[in-house]
Amino acid sequence: MTEAGKTMPATPYTYTSPDDPGREDDGLFGPESVTWRVMNSRIMWVAIVRALYLQALHPRVIRGTLQNAATITEPVDAWARLRRTRKFIETRTFGTTAEAQRAADRVRKIHEPLTGTDPDGTRYRVDDPELLLWVHCGEVASCVDIARRSRLPFSAADLDAFVDEQRASAELIGAGRAAAPASVAGLGAYYEKIRPGLYACEEAKQALRLTLHPPVPDGNRVLKLGLPPVSALAFSTLPGWARRIYGRPDGPLSDMAATAGIRAVRLAFGQQRLFLGAMRAIHRAEFAGEAGRRERRAS
């Protein structure tokens, strides 16, 4: 994958297994944290997609993303990018402190020189702390919502603890621990404050079309058949105000049906064959893309 003119390796983030007795430490959170319990669930795949929909409603975030990712609409590159995002989240969550820091340093180095441009020509930094905070809150709010809907065994206090623990993630990416909400109520207050500046710009609508009808590499039947309904389900879990901004107040499913769908998907993801089939499809897409890029560079 190429971002900002840089050739990216197939597996940019790695971490030592939590089961390895030789690990230096348990990282930012550790096995007793709510974060480990939440992020261990495969249903968080839906949360990642939901977060993308939410994050796209900030015009500067989505413009900065698309303006610096020219190949994001190409099937192989789109899925390679998604896998890197997943691996970064895994490394940040389950890696040692040093591994999480290295992964964050790498992301911050990539983002540091990048800028976006508003329609009036105003340029801004992609790594502006306010934009990073928006991205952080979109991810955390989505994990909270999906965890709650899926009937995972979390109390209100657990979810508050999760939001508080995630302030370490905000600090790691440059958003700042002090600025990040420390509770579910704090997340709600943040959204009430920022909502007046949100809207579905053309780039956000493009991202929505891209995810509801994702570009799938040839030969990946699992992705082609399974991802559109999962994407529609993720969209339907957005808060009503977000769906209204997109011009789809009811979403593709009712709110109750969305919750029922999340619970069904959680059970489906519990089936090892189905989940591993999806993972193999994404891996094939990425490796095919790397081979194709090597051929183009060699020619």
C-alpha positions as CSV (number, residue, x, y, z in Angstrom):
1,M,0.0,0.0,0.0
2,T,1.3,3.5,-0.8
3,E,0.4,6.4,1.5
4,A,1.8,9.8,0.9
5,G,4.3,8.5,-1.6
6,K,5.7,5.8,0.7
7,T,5.6,2.1,-0.1
8,M,4.2,0.3,2.9
9,P,5.1,-3.3,3.9
10,A,2.5,-6.0,4.0
11,T,2.5,-6.3,7.8
12,P,3.6,-2.9,9.3
13,Y,2.5,-3.7,12.9
14,T,3.5,-6.7,14.9
15,Y,3.2,-7.4,18.6
16,T,4.3,-10.2,21.0
17,S,1.5,-12.5,22.0
18,P,0.0,-11.9,25.4
19,D,0.6,-15.6,26.0
20,D,4.3,-15.2,25.6
21,P,6.0,-15.5,29.1
22,G,8.9,-13.5,27.8
23,R,6.9,-10.3,27.2
24,E,8.4,-7.1,28.6
25,D,5.0,-6.0,30.1
26,D,1.3,-6.1,29.5
27,G,1.2,-2.8,27.5
28,L,-1.1,0.1,28.0
29,F,-4.0,-1.8,29.4
30,G,-3.3,-5.4,30.5
31,P,-5.4,-8.5,31.0
32,E,-7.5,-7.1,33.9
33,S,-8.6,-4.1,31.8
34,V,-12.1,-3.7,30.3
35,T,-10.3,-2.7,27.1
36,W,-8.9,-6.2,26.6
37,R,-12.3,-7.7,27.3
38,V,-14.1,-5.5,24.8
39,M,-11.5,-5.7,22.1
40,N,-11.2,-9.5,22.3
41,S,-14.7,-9.8,20.7
42,R,-14.8,-10.3,16.9
43,I,-17.9,-8.2,16.8
44,M,-15.7,-5.2,17.0
45,W,-15.2,-5.6,13.3
46,V,-18.6,-4.0,13.0
47,A,-17.5,-1.2,15.3
48,I,-14.6,-0.4,13.0
49,V,-16.9,0.0,10.1
50,R,-19.4,2.1,12.2
51,A,-16.5,4.3,13.3
52,L,-15.6,5.0,9.7
53,Y,-19.2,6.3,9.0
54,L,-19.1,8.5,12.1
55,Q,-15.6,9.8,11.4
56,A,-16.6,10.7,7.8
57,L,-19.1,13.3,9.1
58,H,-16.3,15.7,10.0
59,P,-15.5,17.3,6.6
60,R,-11.8,17.9,7.3
61,V,-11.2,14.3,8.5
62,I,-12.8,12.7,5.4
63,R,-11.2,15.2,3.0
64,G,-7.8,14.8,4.5
65,T,-8.2,11.0,4.3
66,L,-9.3,10.9,0.6
67,Q,-6.9,13.5,-0.6
68,N,-4.0,11.5,0.8
69,A,-5.2,8.1,-0.3
70,A,-5.6,8.2,-4.0
71,T,-5.9,4.4,-4.4
72,I,-8.5,3.8,-1.6
73,T,-11.2,3.0,-4.2
74,E,-9.1,0.1,-5.7
75,P,-10.2,-3.2,-4.1
76,V,-6.9,-4.6,-3.2
77,D,-5.6,-1.4,-1.6
78,A,-8.9,-0.7,0.2
79,W,-8.7,-4.0,2.0
80,A,-5.0,-3.8,2.6
81,R,-5.7,-0.5,4.3
82,L,-8.4,-2.0,6.4
83,R,-6.2,-4.8,7.6
84,R,-3.4,-2.4,8.6
85,T,-5.9,-0.4,10.6
86,R,-7.0,-3.6,12.4
87,K,-3.4,-4.6,13.0
88,F,-2.6,-1.1,14.4
89,I,-5.6,-1.3,16.8
90,E,-4.5,-4.8,17.9
91,T,-0.9,-3.7,18.5
92,R,-2.0,-0.7,20.4
93,T,-4.4,-2.8,22.5
94,F,-2.5,-6.0,23.1
95,G,1.1,-5.2,22.4
96,T,3.7,-4.3,25.0
97,T,4.2,-0.6,25.9
98,A,7.2,-0.4,23.5
99,E,5.3,-2.1,20.7
100,A,2.3,0.2,21.0
101,Q,4.6,3.2,21.1
102,R,6.5,2.1,18.0
103,A,3.2,1.6,16.1
104,A,1.9,5.0,17.1
105,D,5.2,6.7,16.3
106,R,5.1,5.1,12.8
107,V,1.5,6.4,12.2
108,R,2.4,9.9,13.5
109,K,5.5,10.0,11.3
110,I,3.3,9.2,8.2
111,H,0.7,11.8,9.1
112,E,3.1,14.5,10.1
113,P,3.7,16.0,6.6
114,L,0.2,15.5,5.3
115,T,-2.3,18.3,4.8
116,G,-5.8,18.6,3.5
117,T,-7.5,21.4,1.5
118,D,-10.9,22.9,2.1
119,P,-13.1,23.9,-0.9
120,D,-12.1,27.5,-0.3
121,G,-8.4,26.6,-0.6
122,T,-7.6,26.7,3.1
123,R,-5.0,24.1,4.0
124,Y,-4.9,22.3,7.4
125,R,-2.8,19.6,9.0
126,V,-4.1,16.1,9.0
127,D,-2.6,15.6,12.5
128,D,-4.4,18.5,14.0
129,P,-5.2,17.4,17.6
130,E,-8.8,18.3,17.3
131,L,-9.2,16.1,14.2
132,L,-7.3,13.3,16.0
133,L,-9.7,13.7,19.0
134,W,-12.7,13.3,16.6
135,V,-11.3,10.1,15.1
136,H,-10.5,8.8,18.6
137,C,-14.0,9.5,19.9
138,G,-15.6,7.9,16.8
139,E,-13.7,4.7,17.5
140,V,-14.4,4.6,21.2
141,A,-18.1,5.5,20.9
142,S,-18.6,2.8,18.2
143,C,-17.0,0.1,20.4
144,V,-19.2,1.1,23.3
145,D,-22.3,1.0,21.2
146,I,-21.6,-2.4,19.6
147,A,-20.6,-3.9,23.0
148,R,-23.8,-2.7,24.5
149,R,-26.0,-3.9,21.6
150,S,-24.4,-7.3,21.3
151,R,-25.2,-8.3,24.9
152,L,-21.6,-8.7,25.8
153,P,-21.3,-8.9,29.6
154,F,-20.5,-5.3,30.3
155,S,-22.2,-3.1,32.9
156,A,-22.5,0.7,32.6
157,A,-19.6,1.0,35.0
158,D,-17.5,-1.3,32.7
159,L,-18.2,0.9,29.7
160,D,-17.3,4.0,31.6
161,A,-14.1,2.3,32.6
162,F,-13.4,1.4,28.9
163,V,-13.9,5.0,27.8
164,D,-11.5,6.2,30.6
165,E,-8.9,3.6,29.7
166,Q,-9.0,4.7,26.1
167,R,-7.6,8.0,27.1
168,A,-4.3,6.3,26.9
169,S,-5.0,5.6,23.2
170,A,-5.8,9.3,22.6
171,E,-2.5,10.3,24.1
172,L,-0.6,7.8,22.1
173,I,-1.9,9.1,18.7
174,G,-1.5,12.8,19.7
175,A,-5.0,13.8,20.6
176,G,-4.1,14.3,24.2
177,R,-5.3,12.4,27.3
178,A,-6.8,15.5,29.0
179,A,-8.9,16.3,26.0
180,A,-10.4,12.8,25.6
181,P,-13.7,12.0,27.3
182,A,-13.4,9.9,30.5
183,S,-16.9,8.4,30.5
184,V,-19.9,7.5,28.3
185,A,-21.6,10.7,29.4
186,G,-18.5,12.6,28.5
187,L,-18.6,11.1,25.0
188,G,-22.2,12.3,24.7
189,A,-21.3,15.8,25.8
190,Y,-18.5,15.9,23.3
191,Y,-20.8,15.0,20.5
192,E,-23.4,17.6,21.6
193,K,-20.7,20.2,21.4
194,I,-19.3,19.2,18.0
195,R,-22.4,18.3,16.1
196,P,-23.2,21.8,14.8
197,G,-20.0,21.6,12.7
198,L,-20.7,18.2,11.1
199,Y,-22.3,17.5,7.8
200,A,-22.2,15.0,5.0
201,C,-19.9,16.6,2.4
202,E,-19.5,15.0,-1.0
203,E,-16.4,13.1,0.2
204,A,-18.5,11.6,3.1
205,K,-21.1,10.5,0.7
206,Q,-18.5,8.9,-1.5
207,A,-17.1,7.0,1.5
208,L,-20.6,5.9,2.4
209,R,-21.2,4.5,-1.1
210,L,-17.7,2.9,-1.0
211,T,-18.4,1.0,2.2
212,L,-22.1,0.0,1.5
213,H,-20.9,-1.3,-1.9
214,P,-17.3,-2.1,-1.2
215,P,-14.7,-2.7,-4.0
216,V,-13.9,-6.4,-3.6
217,P,-10.9,-8.1,-5.2
218,D,-11.8,-10.8,-7.8
219,G,-12.2,-14.2,-6.4
220,N,-13.1,-13.2,-2.9
221,R,-16.6,-14.5,-2.7
222,V,-16.7,-14.4,1.1
223,L,-16.1,-10.6,1.1
224,K,-18.4,-10.0,-1.8
225,L,-21.4,-11.7,-0.2
226,G,-20.8,-11.0,3.4
227,L,-19.5,-7.4,3.7
228,P,-22.4,-5.4,2.2
229,P,-24.9,-6.6,4.8
230,V,-22.4,-6.1,7.6
231,S,-21.7,-2.6,6.3
232,A,-25.5,-1.9,6.2
233,L,-25.8,-3.2,9.7
234,A,-23.0,-1.0,11.0
235,F,-24.6,2.0,9.4
236,S,-28.0,1.2,11.0
237,T,-26.3,1.3,14.5
238,L,-25.3,5.0,14.1
239,P,-27.1,7.4,16.4
240,G,-30.2,9.0,14.8
241,W,-28.6,12.4,14.4
242,A,-25.8,10.9,12.4
243,R,-28.2,9.0,10.1
244,R,-30.2,12.2,9.6
245,I,-27.1,14.0,8.5
246,Y,-26.5,11.4,5.9
247,G,-30.1,11.8,4.8
248,R,-31.2,8.3,5.9
249,P,-33.0,8.9,9.2
250,D,-34.3,5.3,9.5
251,G,-31.2,3.6,8.2
252,P,-31.4,0.3,6.2
253,L,-32.8,-1.4,9.4
254,S,-34.9,-0.2,12.3
255,D,-33.0,0.4,15.6
256,M,-34.4,-2.7,17.2
257,A,-33.6,-4.8,14.1
258,A,-30.1,-3.5,14.1
259,T,-29.6,-4.6,17.7
260,A,-31.0,-8.0,16.9
261,G,-28.7,-8.1,13.8
262,I,-25.6,-7.3,15.9
263,R,-26.4,-10.1,18.3
264,A,-26.8,-12.5,15.4
265,V,-23.5,-11.4,13.8
266,R,-21.7,-11.8,17.1
267,L,-22.9,-15.4,17.2
268,A,-21.9,-15.9,13.6
269,F,-18.4,-14.5,14.2
270,G,-18.2,-17.1,17.0
271,Q,-18.1,-19.7,14.3
272,Q,-14.4,-20.2,13.6
273,R,-14.9,-21.3,10.0
274,L,-16.8,-18.2,9.0
275,F,-14.5,-15.8,10.7
276,L,-11.3,-17.4,9.4
277,G,-12.7,-17.5,5.9
278,A,-13.2,-13.7,6.0
279,M,-9.7,-13.2,7.3
280,R,-8.1,-15.4,4.6
281,A,-10.0,-13.4,2.0
282,I,-8.6,-10.1,3.3
283,H,-5.1,-11.6,3.5
284,R,-5.3,-12.8,-0.1
285,A,-6.4,-9.4,-1.2
286,E,-3.4,-7.8,0.5
287,F,-0.8,-10.2,-0.8
288,A,-2.2,-10.0,-4.3
289,G,-1.8,-6.2,-4.1
290,E,1.8,-6.4,-2.9
291,A,2.7,-8.8,-5.8
292,G,1.0,-6.5,-8.3
293,R,2.8,-3.4,-7.0
294,R,6.2,-5.2,-7.1
295,E,5.5,-6.1,-10.8
296,R,4.6,-2.5,-11.6
297,R,7.8,-1.2,-9.9
298,A,9.9,-3.7,-11.7
299,S,8.4,-2.9,-15.2
